[in-house]
Amino acid sequence: MRTGRCTDDRARAAIKSRRQADDSTRSRRVIERLGFDRDEADVRAKILFYAGDGFGDVGPIGDRSEPARQLETLVEFLTTR
């Protein structure tokens, strides 16, 4: 499987999908512990996940601040009541 993972697009996609699901679940649980109900936490975790991918792939929004700082601001926004 290790070799297949590197050369098989379906295997690579399955592994990536599983990793993304695990990351989203962990984020949701953390946000729930901050006092948000499951539905609110799920939405916030998904926004955080997709925005994080966007900052990583696309870069900063405009020239206001670095991507890492923008992501920190988003985390603060999504985890504060």
N, C-alpha and C positions, 0 to 999 in steps of 0.2 A: 504493500500500500504506500510506503514511503516514496518509492519511485513514481508510482501512479499519481500521487498527490501533486508531484511536480510537473507532470506532463499531461494529465487528463483534466480537461477543462471542467467536466462535471464533478470530479472529485474535489478540485480546488474550490468550485462554487459551493459545494455542500459544506466543506470545512469552514469557508468564510461565513456562510449563512448561519451555521451553528455558533460560531464565535460571536457574531453580531447578536444573536438571540440571547446568549449568555450575558453579554455586556449590558443589553437592554434590561434584562431581568435583575441583574445586580443593581443597576441605577434605580430602577423602580423601587426595589426594596429599601434602598437608602433613603429615597425621597419619601416613601411611606413612613419610615421611622422619624422623619421630620414633622409628621402630623398630617400629611395629605392622605385623603382616601385613595383606594386602589385606582379608581378611574383617573383622578387628577394626577396621581403619581405616574401612571402609565403614559399619559399624554406628555407630561413634562420630561420623562425619560426618553421618549421617542424624539421630541424636539431637540433635546440635548445631544442625542446620538447623531441625528442627521445634521445638525448644525456643526458638531464636532468634525464630522466627515467633510463637510463643506469648507470649514476653516482650514483643514488639512490639505484638501485637494485644490481649492481655489485661492486661498490666501485671505488677507484681511478685507473687510468691507470698507472700501474707500481707502483713505490714507490717515484715518483718525488714530489708529493704534495698531500694535502688532497683533497677529492672529491669537497668540497665547493670551494676551490681555483681553481681547474680545471674548474669547472662550471663558475666561475667568468671570467676566462681567455677566455672561449668559448663565453660567452656573449659579452665581449669586442671585440673579433675577428669578431663575426657575426653582430655587430652593428656599426662598424667603416668602413668608406670608405677608 
